[in-house]
Amino acid sequence: MHVVATAGHVDHGKSTLVEALTGTDPDRFAEEKARGLTIDLGFADTTLPSGAVLSLVDVPGHARFIKNMLAGVGAVDACLFVVAATEGWKPQSEEHLRILELLGVEHGIVALTKVGPADDDLVELAQLELEERLAGTFLEGVRVIETDAPTGVGIGELRAALDDLLAATPTAIDHGRPRLWIDRAFSARGSGTVVTGTLTGGCLRSDDELEVHPSGATVRVRGLQNHHADRDELPPGSRCAVNLVGVSHDGVARGDVLVRSGQWHHTMVVDASLTVLDQLDHPVSRRGAHVLYLGSGEHPVRMRILGPDALQPGTSGAVRLHLPVPLPLLPGDRFVMRESGRAETVGGGEILDVDPVDRASSARPDRSVDRVVAQRGWVDADELERLTGERRDPDVGRWVVDPTELHTTLVDLRGALAEAGPLGLDLSTLDEHGRAAVELLDDVVVEAGRLAPVDAVDTLADHPFVAILAASPFTPPAPERVDRAELRELVRREMVVEVEGIFFAASAIQAAAELAARLLAESPEGFTVSAFREAAGNTRKHAMPLLARLDGTGVTRRRGDVRIAGPRLPEA
């Protein structure tokens, strides 16, 4: 599916031509009828000779309604540029052409209207003027179809030319990330809230859960229409009417946008390229009341030029724009900028960076994904796609990593491993990037939360402190000369058991359980602390932690002043 916008000076016959092509009068409002000019956007569709379906957006031509024109051409594939033979090229013709170029429209066709009232000489002059005016633009060399809508002259030829135009115009790409800039919102009897717009980025389906921004309201797609027919699914590039559940018609407006949750970076600060129109008679600086036209919305913005103080007419440069509301944007999104004080279009360009990192004084933005990665070092692959629109496979874990940053991380990791000593490197001391980078190291092993060389000698396997504790199971010495890291590791491995600050050999706990079993075999009614202490040959300092351990593990149970058998008492 393709969407084509009309463009051209006021009263050059755009709406009449659309009606002749489609049978639909795009002038929907009584005021438009009365005044004879298009104030708001009009929509119509027709099936061309090849069977291709064409959606037409008829946009206003009068200078006073330029903002509505900008809303109409924000997401189109091509244009039908209209010039009346009776009047020739006009100021609004020039402005519309420049706007189309600023928005990146690359395909189009020209209709020379009102050839009926014009004599042959006037038509020829108009053709020569078009050739001159269109030279060096994207419309240079395109077909110019002579038409007269009231009499039907050239309409068949124009329909065939539009068929050829659509065949040569690339279709919208499905990136799996639908975005619908809303150009109308209203309440339909029996349906509720309905919004319309041109779908880009991905498909929409009935029952899709979406969000309206900038409000953030969660909505559900109750129904979809395209060309007056109900649809279960619509591809990108479609003109859509979307019936929404979850928001009232006065809770959504032109300039709002429908997206899926979690797929977009919503931003209030962007870096962008700005091309200043060469027709201006003054430079463009941060001064002025600038208005950004993007998607179907208009937004007052604060602008800072990155580098020079001003941009001269006919030049390009980078700018930082501060938006009043967060919007789901991508590098490559096109915009037009006007200055409301002068009521003029000053230029336009494309978004380069939706989340600038560098200060404005040093920023040098472009659309490079590598630049985004280099500035951040480590970027979650999903986040990178939200920032750039490009999917890259992760280098490490879930991250895309700048090569220099990755090299530094690996060098630091090997250094930390070398300094860790024979116990190895405790992974809990690393950040998430360091832990993820471990998988890139050769000749290492991870065991029990520690990283060590594959050929490292396990110094704890025959640790002398374990033997000392085992030699005095019930009267263990304090670990005064034992490295604390080694001691913690011995405890973690359960080679040593810590109870109330006293360290026992693991074998001592088993020996204490067997001792308790013998005492209970002799005195089934229970044994006292004194009896256990006497049998163990230790003091209350060591006896109480041992008994606490036996109670805690179910070997014994306390009943008053004695210990009785627990469920895990071993056989005597």
N, C-alpha and C positions, 0 to 999 in steps of 0.2 A: 504494500500500500504506500501511496505517496500523498503528501500534502503540498499544494502549490498555493502561494499567496499572490494576490494581485498587488500591483504597485503603480504609482503614477500620480500626476497632478489632479487636483480637484476638478470634477465635472468633465473628465476626459473619457467617461463612458465605461468605467470599470464595472460598476454594478449592472448596467444594462448588458454588458458583454457576458457577465456571469449568468444572468438570467437567460440569455440566448443560448448559452452552452448547456445549461443544466435544467432549465425550466423552473428554477427557483429564484424568487426575488430576494436578494440578500439584505435589502433595506427593510429591517424588521420593525422599526419604530415609527410611530406617527410623525414625530418631529423630523425624522429623516425624509419621509415622504413630502412633508410640507416644505422643507427647505431645499430638497433636491440634492442633498449630499449625504454621504455616509458618515455618521457620527461614531458609531460603535462597530465592532466586528460583525461581519455577516458570514454565514457558512452555507455551503451548498456542495452537492456531489453529483457526479454523472459517470456513466459507463461509456468508455471510449470504444471506437470500432474494434480494437483488438480484444475487448472484454476487460481490459484493465479498468479499475475503479479509481477515479480521480476525486480527491477532496480539495475544494477550493475555499480559501479564506479571503474574503473581500475586505480590504482594510481601508480606512479613511485616507483621503488625499489632502484634505485641508490642513494648513499649518497648525490651526488651533487644536487639531485632534491627533497630533503627531504621536502622543504617548499611546493612544489606542492602536495606531499603526505599528508601533514597536512591539506591543503585546501580541500582535497577529503574526509577526514574522520571526518570532523568537525560536521556533522549532519547525521550520519548513525545509523541504527538500529542494525546491526550485521556485522560480517566480514567473508570473505572467505580467510582463511590463507593458503598460498601456500608455500610448501617446496619441492625442487627437490630431488628425491631419489638418483640422481647421485652425488649430492654435499652435501646434508645434511644441518644441521643448520649453518647459516652464520651470520656475524656481523649485517647485515641489517635485518635479521630475528629477532634478539634480539631487535634492536631498534624499529622496527615496532610493536612488541608485547608490549613493554613498553609504546609506544605512545598510542596504543589502550587502555591500562589499564588507563593511565593518563586521557584520554578523556571519561572515564566512559563506554566504550563498554562492555557489559556483555554477549553477545550472539555471537556464531560463530561456524564454522565448519572448518576442516582442510582437504586440498587436498594434498596428496603426489603425485607430478607430476613426469613425465619422468620415470615411472616404466618400460616402454618398453626397453630402452637401459640399464637398470640396471639388474644385476642378482639377484637371490633370496636372496643371503646373503647380498647384498647391501641394498635391500629393507628392510630386517629384521633389519639390523643395523640402518637404517633411522627411522624405527618405534620405536625401543628402544630409540633412541636419542630424538625423539619427546616426548615420554612418560616422559623422564627425564626433558627436557627443559620446558615442559608445566605444570609440577607439581607446584601447588600453585598459578597458574594463572587462569583467567576466562575460559581458554580453557582446563583445566585439565579434563580428562575423556570424552571429546567430540569425536564424530566419526571421524576417519581418513580414508578418501576414497582414495584408490590407483587409479591413473588415468594415462592415456597416451593419450593426446589430438590428436596427429596425427593419431593414430590408432583407437580412439574411446573407448579405454578401460576405464571402470569405469564412463563414462560420464552419462549413464542412472542412475547408482546408485547415482552419485553426484546430479543429478537433483531431485531424490526422497528425498535425504538427505536435500537438500535445501528447499524442500517443507515442510518437518518436522520442519526444523529450523524456517521458517516463521510462522508456526502454533504455535510455542512455544514462539515467540517473540512478546511482547506487541506492539499494534499499537499506533501511535502518538495520543496524547490527544488534542482535540479541546478546547482551552481556549478563543477563540474569539479574539485572538491577533496575527494575522499572522506576521511572520518574515522570510524573505528570504535572506540568505547570498548569495551574487552573486559570482559564481565561473567562469562565462564566460560572456562576453558582446561583441556583434558584430552587424553589420548591415546586414539585410536580404533584398534582392531585393524585392521590392513591399510591404515591411512591415515596414522597418525602424529599429529602435533599438530593439534588442532582448537580454534578459539576461536569464541565467539559474541558477538554484540552487535547493537545497532541502528545501521544505517548512516545517516550524515548527510553532507551537503555534495556528494556526487557518486556516480558509479557505480563498482562494482567488477567486474572481469572476470577470468576464468581467465587465468593466466600473468602477471597484474600483478606488477610489482616494487614492494614496499612496504618500509617500515621500521617496526620496533616500538620505541616509546619508552615510558619514558626510556632503555632500554638502547642504542638505536641499531642493533640487529641488522637486517641486510638479509634479507628473506624473499621467497618467491615464492608466489603463490596457485596451489595445485595444483587445488583444486576449491571450488565454492560450492554451498550448499544453502539453500533457503528452503521452509518448510512441507513438509519431508521429501522434497523433490524436487531433483534436481541442476539447476543453472542455469549457463549460460555467462556471464551478466551479471545483476547485480542493481542496481536503481535506489535512490536515497536514500529513506529511510523504511522500508527492508526490515529484518526480522529476518533475520540472516545466521548461518550456520555456515560458517566459512572453514577449509579444510584448508591448512596452511602447510608449506612446505619451507624449511629453513634455521634452524629453532629447535626445541628440544625443548619438550615440554609443561611441564616445570618451569622453563623459561627465559622464560616469559610468564605473567602473572597478571592477575586482576581489577584494573582501574584502569589497566592499560597501554592504549596506543592504537596503532592502525594508520593510517599516512598515507603518501602519496607523498613521495619525497625532493624537497626544494627548494621545496615549496609552503606551508610553514608557518614561522612565527616561533616558536621554542622559547624559552620564557621562564621565569625563576625569580622575577621581580618584576613585579607588576601593580598598577595602580590600579583600584579598583572602587567601585561603589555598595553600600552596606549598609543594608538596612531592618531595624530591630530590632523584634521581635515586641512587640506591646503587652501581651501576657500576662506578660511578665517583671516581676519585682518589684525589679529593680536595673538600673542603667545598664551599658552595655558599654564597656569601655576596653581598652587594650593589655594589661592584666594578665589572666592566665588561660591555660589550655591550650586554644587554639582549634584546631579541626579543620575543614578545608574539604572539603566533598563536592561534587565536580565531575566531570561525566561519570559514569564508574562507579567512580571512585577516591575514597579518603579520604586527606588529606594534612595533617599538622600544619603550622601556619603561624604566623609571627610577624606581628602586625598593628600598624600605626600608624594612628590616626585622623588624617585631614588636616583640621586646623583646631582643633576643640574637644578637650578632654582625654577626653571620653566622649560617647556617644550615649544619650539617654534612651529608655525603652520607647516604641514607637509612632512614633519619628522615623527619619529617614534622613540619611545623610552619606556622605562619601567616605573610603576607607581605602586604605592601601598594604599589600599582602600579599607576604610573602617565602615562596616555596615551597621545599621541600627538594630537588626535582628539576625539571629543565626539562620543560615541557609545551607541546604545540602548541595555543595558545589564540588566540581572536579576541575583539574587542569584541562584546558581546552574549551571550557564553557565560554561562549562569546557574549559580549555586551556592547551597548552603546551608551555614551555619556552625553548629557546635555547640561547646559548651564542655564538655570531657570531665570536668573536675573536678566540675562540677555535674550532669553527665549530662543536659544540656538543649539544645534547639535555641534559639539566640539570635537568628537572623535569616538573611538571605540577600540576594542581589542579582545584579548582572551585572558582568562585566568591562567596563571602560571603555577601558583603555590597556594594551597588552601589552608596551610598551617605554617606560616613563616617562623623560622627559628632565629635567624640572624637579626640583629638590630637594623633599623631602617638605614642608618648611616653606612652600613657595610654590606647590605643585602645585594646580591646579584642573581635575581631569580631567573629560572628557566623551567622547562617542563621535564628535565632529566630526572628519571627515577634514581639513578646513581647518586645524584646530588642530595636527594632526600635521605637516602640511606647513609651517605657519608656524613651529613650533618647530625644524624642521630646515633650513628654507630651500630646500634642494635634496634631493629624494627620488627615488631610482630607482623607476620606475613599478611594477616587479615587487615591490620591497621594500615600497612603499606598500600594495599589495594584500595582502602577507603581514601587515602591521601592522594593517590596517583591515578586510580582507575586501571592500573596494570597489575596482573597477578604474577608473582614470582614464587618459585618453590623455595622453602626455607633452606638456609645453609646449615644451621645448627638448631636442633629442637624445633620450635615454632618461629624462629627468627631468621630474617634476612640480615646479613651482617656485612658491614664494610670490611674489605680485605685488610686494611691497615689496622683497624680496631681488633679484628679477629687475631691477627698476628701478635698484637700487644697482649691480648688476653691469654694466648697460649704461652707466650714467654713468661708472663707473670705467674701463670699456673705451674709451669715447670720449676720456676724459682721457689715458689711456696712449697712445692713437693720436695725439693732438695733440702730446704730448711726444716722440714717437718720432723726429720730424724727417723729412727727405725720404726716408730709406731705408724708412720704414714700420715697423710694429711686428712684432717677431719673435714669432711665435706660440708658440715653445718657452718663452717667458718667462711664459706664462699657465698657470693651472691648468686642469683639464679642464672646469670650469664656464665659465670665460672663453672657452675655445676653442669650446665648444658655442654660447655666446651670440653668437658672430660671425655666425651665420646670420641673426640678427634685425636686423643693421645694414643700413641702406640706403646706397647710394652708396659702397661700399667694394669692393675687389677683393683676393683672396688669390692671391699668386703667389710661387712659390719659398719657401713657408713664412713669408711676410711679409704683413701686412695694411696696406693703404694706401688713401687716398681714390681714387675712380675717376679724378678729374681731376688727380691728383698728377703733378708733373713728375719724370721719371726723371733725377736728377742724375748718375747713373753712366754714362749712355749715351755721353757725351763727356768722361769724367773725364780731367783733365790728366795724372794720373800714368801712365795707360795710354799716352798719347802720348810722355811722357818715356822710358818703358821701351822703346817701339818705336824711338825715335830712337837708343838705345844698346843694341841687342839683346843683345850678348854681354858688355857691361860695365855692367849696370844699376845705377843709384844706389840707396842705401838709402831706404826710405819714411819718412824722419824726420818729415816734416810732413803725412803722410797720416793722416786719421782712421782709427783701428783698426777701427771698425765698417764703414766704407766699404771698407777694405782686405779685410776678411773677406768682404764681399759681392762684391767684384771677383773674389776667388779662387773663391767659390762659383759665380759665373756663368762661370768659366773664361776671363774676360777677362785675368786675371793668373794665372800659374802659380808656386806656391811649391815650391822644391826645396831641402831642407837649409837652410832659413832665408833663402834668396836668392829674390827676386821677379823674375820675367821676364815680359815681354809674351808673350801666347800666340803671337804671330807669331815671336818669337825661338826658340821650340821648333821650329817648322817650318823656320826658317832654319838652325838647327843640324843638323836631319836632312838638309837639302839639302847642307850643307857636308860632312857625313860621307859622303854618297853621292859627292861629287866626289873626296874623298880616297881612297875605296876604288876609284874608277874609275882613279885614278892608281897606287894600290898595292893590288891585290886581296888581297895576302897580309896586309893589315891596316895600321892606322896607330896611332902612339903618342899618349900624352897631349900630349907636346911638339909633335908635328906638328899636332894639333888646336888647341892653344893658340896656336901661331904663326899658323895660318891664320885663327883667330877674332880674333886681336889682343887677347887678354885674358890674365889671370893664372890660376894654378892655382885660386884662390879661386872664380872663376866657371866655369872649364872643367870642374872635377870635378862640380859639381852638374848641368851640362848633359849630360855623358856618363852620369851616373847615371840621368838622365831617359831618355836614348836607350836605355840598356840595359834599363831597366824597362819600356819600351813596345815592345821588340822591334825597334827600328830597328837596333841594333847588339848584338853579343855580345862579351864579354870572353874573350880567349884568351891567357893569360899576361900579357905586358906590352902587348899590342896589342888593338885593337877590330877585329872582322871583321863582315861583313854579317849582319844579322838578317833574319827573315822579313818585316819591315815596312819595309825600307830602300826609300826612294823612288828613282825613276830619276834618274841624274845628268843 
